Amino acid sequence: MKIMSTSFKKLFGLLVLFTLSASTLKAQLTLKGKIATEESSHLIEGATITLNPVHRMTKSAPDGSFVLTGIKTGVYQLEISSVGFVKYTKTIKLTRDTVITVMMTDNSSNLNEVSISVGNRGKSRSIIKSPVPVQLISSQEIKTSGYTNTAELIQMLVPSFTQNRIVRGDGSETIRPSTMRGMGTDQMLVLVNGKRRHISAFLIADNTGVDLNAIPVSAIESIEVLKDGAAAIYGSDAIAGVINIILKKDTGGSVDVQSGITSRGDGFNTKIGIDKGFALKNNGVLNIAVQGLYAEKTVRAGADLRKQYFGTIKNAAGNVTYSDPVGDAKNAAYAADPKVTMIEGDPQKKVLGTMINYSQPLKNEGKIYAFGGVNYNNTLNGSNRFRLPSDDGTVRSIYPDGFLARGKIVTTDYSFAGGYKQDFKSLGMMDASVSLGGNSVQFNLLNSDNPSLGTKSPTDFYLGTHHFNQYAANLDFVKALGQNKVYSLAYGAEFRVENYSIKAGEEASYIDGGVPILDGPNAGKRAPVGSQGYVGYRPSNEVAQSRNTTAAYAELTADFTKSFTVSAATRYEYYSDFGSTINGKISARYEFIKGYAIRGAANTGFRAPSLQQSYFSQTQTNYTLDPAVGQIVSRENSTLPINSPAAIALGAQPLKPEKSYNVSAGLTALPVKNLFITADLYAVRVNDRIVRTSFFTTSNPLIKKLFDDYNIVGIQSARYFANAIDTRTQGIDIVAQYELHVNNLGHFTFLASYNYNLLKIVGVHNSAILASLNENIFNPERIAATATKQNNFTMSIVHNLNGFTSSLRVYRAGELSNQYPIAQKVIGLNTMPALVTLDAEVSYQFKNKVRFGIGANNIFDKMPPLNDPSLSFNGNFKYYNGNNSQLGVTGAYYYAKLGYSF
């Protein structure tokens, strides 16, 4: 808390400093105004106001007002645009402070004509004219979402994007995995202002992806979601799609506070967001955003029904082998009133982040720009199992009634990008940039012990730290070609360096102290080794690896007519650790009738194995269904680095890139005024997909002997990364948006999105070595768990009238495959049923620019079904498949928010 307080003070001081600095810039003139509809005089929120040629920009407030300051005397071009209206353009001469009122004309042809930059490197296009499917999340949708982190915000608006709210994961409940079209976290590329964002240092499930929640919501202007492969344009990872986050760049600002709590009275959280744009000299703009979040944990575990204490133990013949009358009495008392000993919910979080976005035009018609930020996340989870008083891992003199170890995970995320743009007539518009980004994940364990150290064991442990850094230099050009600029050529090059390391934890977290089990029926036997709940990283786990990448690309787009566009791209990329690859893409759009167009694309792609997948190693507790007993059991499992002798003895080989083949075909339509519809079919084939293998367990005598030969102790199973499978993904995306203006009733925005997605494993690459050990690289249970069906739908209505804004959102999370597929053989369960939730919010904008609102997410408290006893880990896992649910197990959440715009 002290660290958070100090950080808040520093960031607040920085914000004050910028405010004071900006106030010293002498603003010559001010342009104020209000924007309303011509038909009904309804005030328009979120319209984009641009003053050229100085490129001064802002957004209209909920009451339709806007302010532009720091303007010199002169003649300017005023442009105002808003979805569903004709663009307003007027030449104005400013000689003094001016107030204007703008009446905008309704026009369905403007619907979805907002320019997007993702999906091509040439000139920006509108959503309706894009040859590939792109969905835009607007600033208004962000404001009315009620969600405090970026990933959940995207999930509720884009059904093809999912993020499972992990509640047990030894780290993935802090950096939760996000996916596009049901594919891997690492098969989705994330950009910020068009520049590649670095990935997390920590492996999330089988993958490494970007921590989207490290980008504060308060810093985001809009989000572009490309739902198509684009490796030929952007390089590695862009197999399933691309997310481009656009940072705020206007000269307005706001302060927003939101607090809420769940229907069960836990999970209280508060988010404070501040953003302010400053007009700088020579028409420069600096926007700063700061966001803090505090969230308490939620507890959704059931009562622990296990026998807690030793009690009297008898053998199969009924003879007493251990006498414990005190334990008998304690067990009887506990059985009469069992306690909740685990957490099974969202972790406690303390998050503080800031982002800046800066641009400065120069006198030579060039422009310099920079953006970046820092995010700090301190999470205290409860994903570990409760160690019983009778557990051999419990030092009973320290924890006479057992203990629940708590993982304290501290992530620090930083990024910076800066560049220079200028139009060189012969070469085109140049964008030369450098960027750097990094992520560190520090693991700590509280309230635990190392039984092999006996009574001298510490209770808190530092387990180790993961680091990842990325450095890039880019040189990009865009040039219009042809007599009528029919062609657009984009070309460029990139050089990137990646570094990855693991640092060992403190010795007490992994050492074998040699102290045997001190008491109980197993007294004198070898005690479990390492901190219980999460063994620390040993010196043997330490790694420091790096690689570099060189790439060159070209993309040619031809607008043969207003109705017909074709684009082709190719990219060459060389990786220092595995070699080179060439990929290509072709896409086209044809408007065959006014308002109706067909579009399609075909591309090849690749994803380089991450350094984390090549060198990561870890020991952790996993829960799995043991078919022999029909119950969930916990086991200590190890992920072996692929270059380790033990992994090689199990058949591990150097990783190679994944190769993908992607085709899509779709239709866009404007069938009636103000209605826009898109529908796109797609199919993606991925060969040599990198995943962790199935667990190889000591129940196989051959595996047990191998573990003994390589001195793998205290571990019941192990696995490693491999190019183990080929997958095929097929589906459809449908999006519909409708704008309606009604006299005296205000403005309505309707949005509906649907995604159906089916992923199947079409090939498994077993090895001769594993066959000789009677093992499969990917057993039938893993195949069933990896093959998924996704069937998600979202629909929202936003209404604005005289300062009131209300919104309703329905979200349907489709059926999910059982986390323990073999369970269908035991209890007949295979999928978790679909869940439908309702979100609602209403707010009012006062004349003094203060806004107050109340809302609720998951109003009707929809939860996964209660678990079957055989899958509940003796009652602890209360909800069925709760660790694999898109909606988690939080339930209903109610909140209030207060904001001020300036």
Secondary structure as UniProt FT lines:
FT   HELIX           2..23
FT   STRAND          29..37
FT   TURN            38..40
FT   STRAND          48..52
FT   TURN            53..55
FT   STRAND          56..59
FT   TURN            62..63
FT   STRAND          65..71
FT   STRAND          74..81
FT   TURN            83..84
FT   STRAND          88..94
FT   STRAND          98..104
FT   HELIX           108..110
FT   TURN            111..112
FT   STRAND          115..116
FT   TURN            118..119
FT   STRAND          125..126
FT   TURN            127..129
FT   STRAND          134..137
FT   HELIX           139..143
FT   HELIX           150..157
FT   TURN            159..160
FT   STRAND          161..163
FT   TURN            170..174
FT   STRAND          178..180
FT   TURN            181..182
FT   HELIX           185..187
FT   STRAND          188..192
FT   TURN            193..194
FT   STRAND          195..196
FT   TURN            205..206
FT   HELIX           212..214
FT   HELIX           217..219
FT   STRAND          220..226
FT   HELIX           231..234
FT   TURN            236..239
FT   STRAND          241..247
FT   STRAND          253..262
FT   TURN            263..264
FT   STRAND          269..279
FT   HELIX           281..283
FT   STRAND          285..295
FT   STRAND          313..314
FT   TURN            316..317
FT   STRAND          320..322
FT   HELIX           325..336
FT   STRAND          348..361
FT   TURN            363..364
FT   STRAND          367..380
FT   TURN            389..390
FT   TURN            392..393
FT   TURN            396..398
FT   TURN            400..401
FT   STRAND          406..424
FT   TURN            425..427
FT   STRAND          428..446
FT   HELIX           451..456
FT   STRAND          461..481
FT   TURN            483..484
FT   STRAND          487..504
FT   HELIX           507..509
FT   TURN            521..524
FT   TURN            532..533
FT   HELIX           539..541
FT   STRAND          543..559
FT   STRAND          564..575
FT   TURN            576..578
FT   STRAND          579..593
FT   TURN            594..595
FT   STRAND          596..607
FT   HELIX           611..615
FT   STRAND          618..626
FT   TURN            627..630
FT   STRAND          631..639
FT   TURN            642..643
FT   HELIX           645..649
FT   TURN            650..651
FT   STRAND          658..669
FT   TURN            673..674
FT   STRAND          675..692
FT   STRAND          696..697
FT   TURN            698..699
FT   HELIX           701..709
FT   TURN            710..711
FT   STRAND          717..719
FT   STRAND          721..742
FT   TURN            743..745
FT   STRAND          746..764
FT   HELIX           768..772
FT   TURN            773..774
FT   HELIX           780..786
FT   STRAND          788..801
FT   TURN            802..803
FT   STRAND          804..813
FT   STRAND          816..817
FT   TURN            821..822
FT   HELIX           823..827
FT   STRAND          831..832
FT   STRAND          835..845
FT   TURN            847..848
FT   STRAND          850..857
FT   TURN            859..860
FT   HELIX           869..871
FT   TURN            872..876
FT   TURN            880..881
FT   HELIX           882..884
FT   TURN            888..889
FT   STRAND          893..901
//
